[in-house]
Amino acid sequence: MNLRQFLDWMDTAPPERRAEAAHAMARAYLFSDLDAAARDDMEASLTVLLDDPAAEVRHALADALAVDPKAPRHIILALAADLLDIAGLVLTCSPVFIDPELVDIVAAADGPRQAAVAARLSVSAGVAAAIAEVGEREACAVLLDNPDATIAAISLARLADRFGEDAAIRDRLLGRDDLPADIRQMLIRRLGDRLGAFVSAKAWMAPERARTVTREACERATIAIAAESETDDLAALVEHLRVTGQLTTALLLRAVCAGNLSLFESALTVLARMPEGRVAGLVRSGRVGALRAVYEKAGLPASAFDAFAAAIETARDWQREETPAGRHAFARRMVERVMSRYSAITDGEANELVAMLRRFAAEEARESARAAARDVRSVA
């Protein structure tokens, strides 16, 4: 059947027969051994099918061509602009598209079509960046769910910035192992701020108390994030904390009291503008004079130095023990030693730190008790 005969038949055949013919012709084009003239006629026939008024005909065409790299590019591009159920087939599956084409589609398409691109078997970092920048919520959720999508850290940051208030997107981001520490901390802080505002609005807690509770919860989460972070991530986290005003004396003292010297060392590195290895050596050397020098260069308050020195000494002793004390015993020992250094200090900041340390000890006692209860239940 030549092109004229095919067109004459298409004018009179019912839609279901035309759909069957479209699917069969597309498969023949892909897999039959044709000479050049026959292939050109068949490609022209397939192109004409793009104008068929029956959606099932165009859907059959998309179904046959979607996954094959030999499909004519102009036909695939036309199908990508068709009705959603037709466009979705080729946008999700077709290997014919190159990244610049997919980026242009994402920029101009609606959410469902963006989601189809986001669901592709392989999504490059460039296409993912386009979705993160302009994609609607649906597309961004699909992108984060796609295990074959390559999403750069800067794109994760953009997603967090755009959708950090959306619980479903936030949960997807926080569930990723590759989420940078500074982005993870930003999301947790924003969640804490929302929870604090909600509690205050409901009058369940005084506003000042709500702010204290959410701030310290955020500090605990920040220290936990730091404990799990690689060195490069830790430096980015510290810089993020500094820029956002969260790199406080209380946070750093809490970190050291929790045994996390790495966060304290990274903070000194940033604040004192000294090499990281040099700072770590001074902190862990046990020489109080060396520690004081880098501490002062970092611009931390002189009134808190003795507390930091005591905390570092206690953490170092605990790490050297053959059988380290349990978490609660360590916290109690830490707080006792640190608070003993405050016996002659009465200024406001010191009093705030003392209050924080008492709450820290109470938190560790409760967590230790919960852990013991879990152990008992697991044995039972």
C-alpha positions, 0 to 999 in steps of 0.5 A: 500500500503506497502513501496515496492508497493509505491516505484513501483508506484512512479517510474511511476506516473507523478510529479503532481500525486506524489505531491498529494500523498506526501501531502496526505501521510504526512497528514495521517501520522500526523492525522491518527490512525496508529499502530507502523508498519504502522507509520514506513512504512509511515515515511520511504515512506515520507523520500524517497520522499526527493529524488524525483527529482520533486520540486513540490513533495518536496514542497507538503511534506513541505506544509503538514508538515511545521506547525505541531510539530509531523513532523519527525525532520529529514525530516524537517531538510532535507527540510530546506536545499532544494530549497528556496521556499521549505526551506522557508516554514519550516524555517518560520513555523516549530515548530520542530526546536530548537534554537541551530538549528536555530542559526546554520542555520543562521550562514551557510545560505544565506540572503533569508533563514536567512530572513525566520528564522527572519520571524518566529512567535516567534524569541527568543533573542538568534536567534535574536542575531545570525541574528544581528551578521551575518545576511544579510541586508534583514534578519535584516530588516525582523527581525526588522519588526517582532513584535514577535521577542525578540531583546535584547539591545545588538543586537539592538546595533549590528544592529546599528553598522553594518547597521547604514548607511543604511537608511531603517535599520536606520529608522526601528531602530529609530522607535522602542520604545525599542531602547536604548537612547545611540544607538538612539543618535549614529544613529542620530549623524551619520546621522548628520555627513553624512548630514553635509558632503553632504552639504559641498560637494555640497558647499551649506554651508561653511564646518565650518558652516555646522559642527556647524549646524549639531553639534547643530542639534545633540545636540537638538536631544540628549536633546530631547532623554534625555527628553524621557529616563528612568533613566537607559537609561539616564545613558547609554546615558551620558556614551556614550556621554562621551566616544565619546567626545560629553559630552561638556559644550555647550551641558550641558548648552543647556540641562539646558537652555531647562529645562532638569536638569536630563541630567545635573544631570546624567552628574555630576553623571558620571563625579564626580563619585558620587551617583545619588541621592546625585547629584540631591539633591545638584543641586536642593537644591538651595545652590550655594556652594553645586552646585559649589562643585559638579560642580568642582568635575566633572571637568567642566570649572570654567568660565561657573559655573555662567551661569549654576547656573543662568540657574538652578535657572531660570529652577527651578523658571519656574517649580514652577510657577502655570502657567508656561510661554510659551516656547519662554518666558521661553527661552528668560528669560533663555538666558537673565539671563544666558548671564548677568552672562557673562558680565565680561567674554571675553575668547574664550569658554565663547564667544562660549557659548554666541553665542550658547545661542543666537542661542538657543533663536532664535531656541526657538522663531521660534519653538514657532511661528511654534507651534502658527501657528499650533494651529491657523490652527487646530482651523480653 
